[in-house]
Amino acid sequence: MPDQPRSEVSSSEQRSFDRLVNFTDAVVAIGITLQLLPIIGVAGPAPGESVWDVVTANRGQLFAFVLSFVVVIFMWAAHNRVFNTMRCYDGTIFRLNVAWLLLIVFLPWPTAMYGEAANNAVAGRGGLGLLYWWTLAAISGLGVWMATHASRHVDLLAVDERDRTDDRGTRGLVRGYVLFASFVIVGLVSIFQPSWAPLVFLGAFPAVAVANRMVSRHNDKHIVTTQEAGR
């Protein structure tokens, strides 16, 4: 018979996991801060210009900054939900987390290039759009990979998370898959129709809502079926 999952972790394992979480949060904070650097370099209004002229001239950079900031926050929140269910980590989680952090701190570079290209109406050309959107796809994909690995290795999960019957974990994975697919598709769109890419990405939000609703309905049907079978 397979070994039963341990009910406790050692103090050293707990300290190591806490340090990993704290280190991850610190790197994400730095990565978000780096997103602002290209905006800081934008000069103020020249004589005869208003601040709105500056905003209009740099709308591409501002859009890329806001989008990347929101996406990183969203992905950190998803990462946080996964790690909140865990009590320790293994080598796979560590390596995936390092790769995830690497892309988080790498993201400001394609964001800056993509935003500057958007200012000149050439966003997506030369592979800039593909690099930007597929970097986001890779971040999302690694997050889903970590969540899937943790759910399949119950020894990594906190004891009270192992027998959870709600659909929060499933909905989180579905959101991750939808976002990953959306970023991949938008990256391809940016090659051929650069101006359409942000609009196509907006379709990810209703897609996530529909996917979550489908998961909830499936879970409700499963609960009803289980209750009827138990009668």
Wavefront OBJ file of the C-alpha trace (Angstrom):
o trace
v 0.000 0.000 0.000
v 1.223 3.556 -0.657
v 2.586 5.545 2.211
v 0.097 7.798 3.956
v 0.767 11.568 3.727
v 2.542 12.923 6.754
v 0.323 14.838 9.164
v 3.116 17.191 10.243
v 6.173 18.898 8.789
v 9.417 19.564 10.580
v 10.268 22.998 11.921
v 13.065 23.346 9.367
v 10.648 22.552 6.517
v 8.208 25.118 7.829
v 10.896 27.799 8.095
v 12.120 26.978 4.598
v 8.606 27.272 3.177
v 7.998 30.574 4.972
v 11.245 31.968 3.594
v 10.288 30.888 0.085
v 6.941 32.676 0.382
v 8.564 35.833 1.777
v 11.255 35.814 -0.919
v 8.634 35.346 -3.632
v 6.559 38.272 -2.357
v 9.652 40.500 -2.233
v 10.666 39.654 -5.811
v 7.127 40.275 -7.081
v 7.113 43.662 -5.344
v 10.391 44.555 -7.059
v 9.085 43.325 -10.415
v 5.962 45.490 -10.123
v 8.072 48.494 -9.168
v 10.281 48.013 -12.230
v 7.206 48.330 -14.424
v 7.087 52.019 -13.504
v 10.598 52.922 -14.646
v 9.766 53.649 -18.328
v 6.937 55.950 -17.212
v 9.246 57.912 -14.922
v 11.393 58.810 -17.932
v 8.493 60.502 -19.745
v 9.117 64.258 -19.977
v 6.506 66.747 -18.851
v 4.551 69.074 -21.127
v 6.602 71.275 -23.457
v 5.673 74.936 -23.890
v 2.251 75.120 -25.498
v 1.356 71.536 -24.486
v -0.944 70.231 -21.778
v -0.549 67.151 -19.633
v -3.197 65.502 -21.801
v -0.938 65.927 -24.819
v 1.768 64.049 -22.922
v -0.684 61.314 -21.947
v -1.872 60.963 -25.552
v 1.670 60.834 -26.922
v 2.609 58.106 -24.428
v -0.685 56.219 -24.314
v 1.010 53.019 -25.465
v 3.444 52.975 -22.573
v 0.726 53.885 -20.094
v -1.524 51.125 -21.386
v 1.271 48.536 -21.257
v 2.203 49.633 -17.722
v -1.371 49.421 -16.412
v -2.026 46.105 -18.144
v 1.193 44.516 -16.877
v 0.603 45.870 -13.369
v -2.933 44.456 -13.231
v -1.904 41.115 -14.725
v 1.026 40.687 -12.321
v -1.237 41.508 -9.358
v -3.800 39.002 -10.617
v -1.171 36.305 -11.092
v 0.381 37.002 -7.706
v -3.074 36.648 -6.131
v -3.523 33.280 -7.875
v -0.012 32.234 -6.785
v -0.843 33.322 -3.242
v -4.027 31.234 -3.200
v -2.072 28.164 -4.252
v 0.676 28.666 -1.696
v -1.899 29.326 1.044
v -3.076 25.737 0.585
v 0.449 24.367 0.982
v 2.567 23.661 4.026
v 5.876 22.761 2.322
v 7.410 22.477 -1.132
v 9.408 20.002 -3.153
v 12.063 20.365 -5.836
v 9.521 20.737 -8.638
v 7.661 23.566 -6.912
v 10.962 25.293 -6.157
v 12.159 25.136 -9.765
v 8.801 26.226 -11.173
v 8.657 29.100 -8.695
v 12.166 30.255 -9.649
v 11.198 30.223 -13.345
v 7.975 32.122 -12.496
v 9.943 34.782 -10.609
v 12.486 35.034 -13.427
v 9.710 35.932 -15.858
v 8.131 38.375 -13.396
v 11.354 40.408 -13.222
v 11.941 39.957 -16.974
v 8.487 41.311 -17.861
v 9.342 45.044 -17.477
v 11.671 44.841 -20.485
v 9.122 43.562 -23.066
v 6.534 45.830 -21.430
v 8.714 48.896 -22.043
v 9.455 47.903 -25.652
v 5.847 47.008 -26.397
v 4.566 50.240 -24.880
v 7.050 52.401 -26.790
v 6.178 50.618 -30.030
v 2.489 51.201 -29.338
v 3.228 54.932 -29.020
v 4.478 54.828 -32.617
v 1.623 52.611 -33.836
v 3.981 49.708 -34.584
v 3.127 47.499 -31.598
v 3.482 43.855 -32.510
v 5.893 44.316 -35.380
v 9.246 42.603 -35.262
v 7.954 40.117 -32.709
v 7.491 42.681 -29.902
v 3.856 41.789 -29.396
v 4.625 38.086 -29.474
v 7.398 38.490 -26.889
v 5.206 40.571 -24.587
v 2.038 38.474 -24.724
v 3.851 35.151 -24.663
v 5.867 36.236 -21.636
v 2.525 36.768 -19.892
v 1.413 33.364 -21.199
v 4.528 31.712 -19.748
v 3.951 33.342 -16.353
v 0.352 32.151 -16.368
v 1.314 28.672 -17.535
v 3.917 28.234 -14.812
v 1.350 29.305 -12.223
v -1.093 26.676 -13.469
v 1.690 24.083 -13.464
v 2.488 24.834 -9.814
v -1.178 24.636 -8.837
v -1.633 21.328 -10.672
v 1.511 19.823 -9.149
v 0.484 20.850 -5.632
v -3.020 19.405 -6.043
v -1.596 16.072 -7.206
v 0.871 15.784 -4.306
v -1.269 15.929 -1.190
v 1.789 15.711 1.044
v 2.510 19.327 0.060
v -0.947 20.507 1.124
v -2.084 21.625 4.532
v -4.101 18.931 6.294
v -7.357 20.899 6.139
v -6.967 21.402 2.374
v -6.715 17.737 1.392
v -10.394 16.832 1.617
v -11.855 20.133 0.455
v -15.092 19.564 -1.463
v -15.748 23.040 -2.905
v -14.729 24.061 -6.414
v -12.331 26.910 -5.585
v -9.290 24.992 -6.718
v -10.941 23.880 -9.936
v -12.115 27.389 -10.746
v -8.604 28.705 -10.126
v -7.133 26.178 -12.553
v -9.783 26.989 -15.151
v -9.015 30.700 -14.869
v -5.354 29.907 -15.333
v -5.972 27.798 -18.431
v -8.236 30.448 -19.966
v -5.715 33.225 -19.353
v -2.869 31.123 -20.710
v -4.813 30.372 -23.884
v -5.839 34.023 -24.192
v -2.265 35.277 -23.978
v -1.109 32.747 -26.570
v -3.899 33.734 -28.969
v -3.386 37.470 -28.448
v 0.335 37.044 -29.108
v -0.440 35.481 -32.472
v -2.994 38.191 -33.259
v -0.406 40.871 -32.481
v 1.742 39.628 -35.354
v -0.924 40.124 -38.003
v -3.279 42.714 -36.492
v -1.361 44.614 -33.785
v -4.140 47.114 -33.084
v -6.620 44.317 -32.408
v -4.515 42.551 -29.768
v -5.718 44.530 -26.702
v -9.330 44.219 -27.837
v -8.977 40.472 -28.310
v -7.507 40.199 -24.807
v -10.631 41.838 -23.355
v -12.478 38.704 -24.436
v -10.583 36.772 -21.762
v -12.690 38.312 -18.981
v -16.106 37.054 -20.167
v -14.432 33.754 -21.073
v -13.224 33.376 -17.473
v -16.700 34.225 -16.162
v -18.349 31.648 -18.442
v -15.777 28.990 -17.505
v -16.300 29.625 -13.783
v -20.057 29.348 -14.224
v -19.688 26.044 -16.045
v -17.452 24.688 -13.272
v -19.952 25.750 -10.601
v -22.847 24.117 -12.469
v -20.866 20.904 -12.925
v -19.977 20.868 -9.229
v -23.616 21.467 -8.233
v -24.771 18.583 -10.441
v -22.091 16.340 -8.945
v -23.237 17.187 -5.408
v -26.866 16.479 -6.278
v -25.941 13.166 -7.923
v -23.873 12.157 -4.896
v -26.712 13.006 -2.505
v -29.224 11.038 -4.563
v -26.895 8.049 -4.724
v -26.534 8.113 -0.960
v -30.250 7.890 -0.310
l 1 2 3 4 5 6 7 8 9 10 11 12 13 14 15 16 17 18 19 20 21 22 23 24 25 26 27 28 29 30 31 32 33 34 35 36 37 38 39 40 41 42 43 44 45 46 47 48 49 50 51 52 53 54 55 56 57 58 59 60 61 62 63 64 65 66 67 68 69 70 71 72 73 74 75 76 77 78 79 80 81 82 83 84 85 86 87 88 89 90 91 92 93 94 95 96 97 98 99 100 101 102 103 104 105 106 107 108 109 110 111 112 113 114 115 116 117 118 119 120 121 122 123 124 125 126 127 128 129 130 131 132 133 134 135 136 137 138 139 140 141 142 143 144 145 146 147 148 149 150 151 152 153 154 155 156 157 158 159 160 161 162 163 164 165 166 167 168 169 170 171 172 173 174 175 176 177 178 179 180 181 182 183 184 185 186 187 188 189 190 191 192 193 194 195 196 197 198 199 200 201 202 203 204 205 206 207 208 209 210 211 212 213 214 215 216 217 218 219 220 221 222 223 224 225 226 227 228 229 230 231
